[in-house]
Amino acid sequence: MSLLFQGDRFPSVTTSQILLRRHNPQSVIKADGIFGPRTAGAVREFQKFHRLTQDGKIGKNTWGAFTAVSRFETIDVVDGTDPSLIAFEAADLRAAGFDPIIVFGMSNGVDVVMNAIANKASAGNVMLLRFHGHGNKGLQNVTGGEIDGAPHLAGISVDNFDQVKASLAKITDRFVQFGSVQMLGCEVGGGKGPILMRRLADTWGVPVTAGRHTQFAGGSATFRFEGTTVTGFPGGASLAGWAQAMETAHGNVSMST
C-alpha cells in the first residue's frame, strides 16, 4: 500500500513534508506539496531512523510512524450501503491498520456522519479525512449507496450545500491546520466539482481534493486517486501559496519525537 510517492502533488504531501521537518531526524526540505527527489530522500532518512524499509515511499508503515510520532489522526468514512465497498475498501483500510467509520443508507446521513467524525476525532488533530463511496460529477455520496435513488441529504453537492453546511461545520475544529480531505468517489471533481471543493475548503479550513474520473478502488487504489484531480484551497489559494503558509506557520517547530 502506497499513499504517496515521487511525482505526487497533493496537500497530503505538504502534511508529510511538515512532519518530516518537525520530527526526528528533522529533514530540512521545502514543504511545497511536491513529492520530488529531496522529499524522497527525506522519507528514506525518516525510514532509516525509525528502522523501516527504506524505499522513499510513504506507505502503511511510514504513515503509521507519522501517526505515532505526531499523535495526529487519519479518519476514513465508508458508505457501506454498497456491499462491495465493505468487501474491498473497508477491508483494505482495516488491513492497513485504519479503523473506518462505516455507515449505511439513510436520510440526513451527512449530519449523522459529521457527528460520528466529531465524536471520533480530537480537536485540531485530524491530518487526513477520506470519504469512500459512490460519486458523480460534483457529488460525493456519504450514506446513499448507488447515486440513483439515494436518500435525502445523503450526499454532499453544490446543489444541497446550503442545506448541509451547518452539519459540515461541525468538524471544522477537528482538523490540523496543515491537514486535508480527500473525496474518493467517482468523478466527484468533474462538473461542479471545483466549486464544491472550494466551498468545502472554505468551510473546513483545509484543502479538499477529488478525482475527475472513475475511481475503481480496491487494493492500492483504495488509498490513491486514479487519474487527474481537482483541489480547492481555503480562500482560493494555490498549492504553492497554501503550502508556503503552512511551512511558515507549522514547519519550523522542533519536536522531541
N, C-alpha and C positions, 0 to 999 in steps of 0.2 A: 504494500500500500504506500503510494507516494502522494502526499498532499501538495508539495511544491518542489520544483527543480529548476535547473538553469534554463533561462528563456522566459520564465513566467513574469508577468507584470500584473500584480494584484495588490490591493490593500493588505491582504494577509501576508504578503512578502514584507511590507513595511512593519507589520506587527512582529514578524520573525526577526527582522534586522534590528529593531529596537531591543528585543530580548537578547540578541547576540551581543549588543553593545552593553547592556546593563548587567548581564550575568556572566560568571566565570566561564571561559578565560577572558571575557570582555574584549571582543574584537573591535578595532577601530575601522568601521565601514560606514558608508553613507546609508541612511535609511530612506532610500528613494523609491521603494516599491518595485525595483527591477532586480530580478534574480540573475546577476551576472557572475563572472568568474571570481570576483572578490568575495561576493556573498557565499558562493560555493566553497571557497577556501575557509571562510569564517565558520561555515557549518561543519567542515571537516575538523577544524580545531576544537569546536564545541563537542563534536562526537568523540574526538580523541580524549578530551578532558574527562568526559563522562563515560568512557570505556564502551562506546557504541561502535558499530560498524561504520567505518569512515568512507561513506560513499558520496558525500557532498549533497545529498538529497534530504528533504525534510519529509520523513515518513512516520510510521507509527511510533517507533522508539524515540526519535528525535523530538517529535511533537509532544510525546509523553514526558520527555525530560524538560521541555519548555514549561509544561504544566507543573511539573514537580518543583522546579526552582522558582517559578513566579507565583504559584498558587492561583493562577488565573483559570477560568473555566471555558470549556467548549461545550455548547449545547446544541443538540440536534432534535428536530421535530419531524416525525414521520407520520404521514397520513396513512393509517392502517386500513382505511376503508377498502383499498385495493390490496388483496392478499399478497400479490407479488411484491409489494413494497415491504412487507414484513419478511417474506421469504428471502428477498435479496438484500435490500438496502438496510433494513433494521438488523438483519443477521450480520452483514458486513461491518456495520458500526460496532456491534457488540463484540465481534471477533477482534476488532482493532482496539478494544478497551473503552469504547464510549458507552454511555448509558442514555439512549434516546428516549425522548418523550413520545409515546405512541398514542395517537388519537384516532377516533373513528367518525363516520359521517354524522353530522349534527348541524342544526341551525345555530346561528350565533357562535359558530366554532372559533372564529377569530378571537373573540373575547375570552372564551374558555382557554385557548392556547396561550394567550398573553398572561392570563392569571397563572397558568401552570409554569411558564417561564419565570415569572416574577417570584413565584414560590420556591423554585428550584435554585435560582441564582442569587448570589450575594450582590449587594450594591457595588457598582464600579468594578466588577470582577469578570465580566464576560469578554473574552478576547475574540471569540468566533461563535456566531449563531448561524446554523444552517437549516433550511427548510427543504424537506424531501417530500415531494408529492407531484401530482399531475399539474400541468400548467397549460397556458395558451398565451398568445400574444398579449402582453400587458396584464397577465393574470397569474397569480400563484395560488393554487388551491391549498387549503390548510386542513380542512376536515370534510372534504366533499367527495373523495373518490374520483370517479370519472367527471370530466368537465360538464358534460350534458346532464342536466337534471340535478346538479349539485344543490344542496340545501341552502337556505337563505343565509347570507353573510358567512359563508363557509370558506371564502377566499378573499384575497386582497387584490384590488384593481383600482385603476383611476376612477372608474365609474362608481364604485361604492366607497371611495376613500373617505369622504366626509362622514359617512355612517360609521366607519370603523376607526377613525383617527383617535378618538378618546381611548379606545381599547388598546391601540398600538402604543400610545403614550405611556401605558402602564409599565413598560420595560425600559424606557429611555434611561433611567438612572442605573440600570444594571450593567451598562457597557463600560469597559475600559475605553478611555478616550481614543486610544490608537487601535481599537478593535474594529471588527467589520461584520457584515451579514452577507450570506450567500443564499440566493433563491435558486434551487436546483431543479425546478420543474421545466418541462419542455417549452421552449420558445418564449419564456417569460420576458426576455429582453427585447422581443420583437414588438411591432406595432407601437402602442403607447408605453412600452416598457421603459424607455429612457425617462419619460415623465414620471412614471411610477417610482423608479429608482431614486430620482431626485427628491420626490416628496417623502419617501421613506427615510432617506438620508437626513433630510431636514427635521423629520420627526424624531428620529433616534439619535441624531448627532454623530453618526458614524457612517462610513461608506457602505453602500449596498450594491451587490453585483448579481447579474442574472445572465444566463446564456441566451443567445439568439436562436438557437437551433434545437433539434430533438436531443434530449438527454436520455440515453439508453440506460445508464447507470448499471449497477451490478459489478462486483469485483472492484478494480481500481477506479472505475468510472463513478462509483458511489461517492468518491472523495474529490473529484475534479470535474470542471466544466468540459463539455465536449463541443469544440468549435469556438467561434468568437463570442465575446461577452460585451456587456454594457455596464458601466458603473456610475452611480450617482454619488456625488460628494456633498457634504453639508455646505450650504452657502454657494453651491455651484462651483466649487474649487476643482482643480485638476488633480491627477495623481501626484504630479510633481509638487504642486503647491501644498496639498494636504500633507504629503509625506514630509516635506521640509518643516512644516509647522509642528508635526508630531515629533520629529527628531529634536527640534529646538526645545519643545516643552517636556519631553519624556526620555529622550535618548542619551542624556548626559548624567543620568542617575547611576551611581555605582552601588550594586547590591553585593551582599556577602555570599550569596549562593551561586 
